[in-house]
């Protein structure tokens, strides 16, 4: 459990954006495996989850480049 927490957050607090992105990625991976095995998946639902993953990764990556407020 500690490894998952350290993967999902840079700070001690768990970031909700990272958790939602990780869960959406897991669902997309499961849907992809299901498609490979021959099950039909609604393409609109799959695309929506994929967009959530893309946006979540973009927001998380942009936090690294955003200027932070320095306290004095």
C-alpha positions as CSV (number, residue, x, y, z in Angstrom):
1,X,0.0,0.0,0.0
2,X,2.9,2.4,0.7
3,X,4.3,1.9,-2.7
4,X,0.9,2.9,-4.3
5,X,0.7,6.0,-2.1
6,X,4.2,7.1,-3.0
7,X,3.5,6.5,-6.7
8,X,0.3,8.6,-6.6
9,X,1.6,11.5,-4.7
10,X,4.6,13.7,-4.5
11,X,3.5,15.1,-1.1
12,X,2.4,13.2,1.9
13,X,-1.2,13.9,1.0
14,X,-2.8,11.9,-1.8
15,X,-3.7,13.9,-4.8
16,X,-7.2,13.3,-6.1
17,X,-6.2,14.2,-9.7
18,X,-3.7,11.4,-9.6
19,X,-6.0,8.9,-8.0
20,X,-8.8,9.6,-10.6
21,X,-6.2,9.4,-13.4
22,X,-4.8,6.1,-12.1
23,X,-8.3,4.6,-11.8
24,X,-9.3,5.7,-15.3
25,X,-6.1,4.2,-16.6
26,X,-6.8,0.9,-14.9
27,X,-10.3,0.9,-16.4
28,X,-8.9,1.7,-19.9
29,X,-6.4,-1.1,-19.6
30,X,-9.1,-3.5,-18.5
31,X,-11.3,-2.5,-21.4
32,X,-8.4,-2.9,-23.8
33,X,-7.7,-6.4,-22.5
34,X,-11.4,-7.2,-22.8
35,X,-11.4,-6.0,-26.5
36,X,-8.4,-8.2,-27.2
37,X,-10.2,-11.2,-25.8
38,X,-13.2,-10.5,-28.1
39,X,-15.7,-8.6,-25.9
40,X,-17.4,-5.6,-27.3
41,X,-16.8,-2.3,-25.5
42,X,-18.7,0.9,-26.1
43,X,-16.3,3.2,-28.0
44,X,-17.8,6.4,-26.6
45,X,-17.2,5.2,-23.0
46,X,-13.7,4.0,-23.8
47,X,-12.8,7.3,-25.5
48,X,-14.2,9.2,-22.5
49,X,-12.1,7.3,-20.1
50,X,-9.1,7.8,-22.3
51,X,-9.7,11.6,-22.4
52,X,-9.8,11.6,-18.6
53,X,-6.4,9.8,-18.5
54,X,-4.9,12.2,-21.0
55,X,-6.2,15.3,-19.2
56,X,-5.2,14.0,-15.8
57,X,-1.7,13.3,-17.0
58,X,-1.5,16.8,-18.5
59,X,-2.7,18.5,-15.4
60,X,-0.3,16.5,-13.2
61,X,2.6,17.2,-15.5
62,X,1.8,20.9,-15.7
63,X,2.0,21.2,-11.9
64,X,5.8,20.5,-12.2
65,X,6.2,23.6,-14.4
66,X,3.8,26.0,-12.7
67,X,5.4,28.7,-10.5
68,X,4.9,28.3,-6.8
69,X,4.3,31.0,-4.2
70,X,7.2,31.4,-1.9
71,X,6.4,32.2,1.7
72,X,8.6,34.5,3.7
